[in-house]
């Protein structure tokens, strides 16, 4: 006796395929698989990249530690270098300021008549003062005219005029014009 034949129909009936439950089931079995596979791939990539990022982080920490040790060792050297740089800057500023008195001495020398002599010459805050001896009234007059007409000096004042054994003695004070200071700095 032959066995009863069992027939299996794997095709769904058309009525049941249009139901919302079957639509969701079909969508989940087709597109849902792709979404799950993509999500799992992203999670696996993130997990794998974490190892490389952890390794990079530990390498960076080691580099920072090494560089910190180098910096700590060289703190004294850096302080010495900064001290030397400060001294160099101070010397440069002093050298720049020195040219004004030198140029002013040269200027005073060129303005003085031959028979006029300086006892002393002082520079203070852009002002020169001096005690001067002129051997004759002509040299005193020439001295006064030269200093008053100079473009590099202003507020020329003559005081304490007196007659001495060697000639006319007087005190000179004049301000150095700022233009001369700037010219000497640019040279």
Rosetta blueprint (number, residue, H / E / L):
1 X L
2 X L
3 X L
4 X L
5 X L
6 X L
7 X L
8 X L
9 X L
10 X L
11 X L
12 X L
13 X L
14 X H
15 X H
16 X H
17 X H
18 X L
19 X L
20 X H
21 X H
22 X H
23 X H
24 X H
25 X H
26 X H
27 X H
28 X H
29 X H
30 X H
31 X H
32 X H
33 X H
34 X H
35 X H
36 X H
37 X H
38 X H
39 X H
40 X H
41 X H
42 X H
43 X H
44 X H
45 X H
46 X H
47 X H
48 X H
49 X H
50 X H
51 X H
52 X H
53 X H
54 X H
55 X H
56 X H
57 X H
58 X H
59 X H
60 X H
61 X H
62 X H
63 X H
64 X H
65 X H
66 X H
67 X H
68 X H
69 X H
70 X H
71 X H
72 X H
73 X H
74 X L
75 X H
76 X H
77 X H
78 X H
79 X H
80 X H
81 X H
82 X H
83 X H
84 X H
85 X H
86 X H
87 X H
88 X H
89 X H
90 X H
91 X H
92 X H
93 X H
94 X H
95 X H
96 X H
97 X H
98 X H
99 X H
100 X H
101 X H
102 X H
103 X H
104 X H
105 X H
106 X H
107 X H
108 X H
109 X H
110 X H
111 X H
112 X L
113 X L
114 X L
115 X L
116 X E
117 X E
118 X E
119 X E
120 X E
121 X E
122 X E
123 X E
124 X E
125 X L
126 X L
127 X E
128 X E
129 X E
130 X E
131 X E
132 X E
133 X E
134 X E
135 X L
136 X L
137 X H
138 X H
139 X H
140 X H
141 X H
142 X H
143 X H
144 X H
145 X H
146 X H
147 X H
148 X H
149 X H
150 X L
151 X L
152 X L
153 X E
154 X E
155 X E
156 X E
157 X E
158 X E
159 X E
160 X E
161 X E
162 X E
163 X E
164 X E
165 X L
166 X L
167 X E
168 X E
169 X E
170 X E
171 X E
172 X E
173 X E
174 X E
175 X E
176 X E
177 X L
178 X H
179 X H
180 X H
181 X H
182 X H
183 X H
184 X H
185 X H
186 X H
187 X L
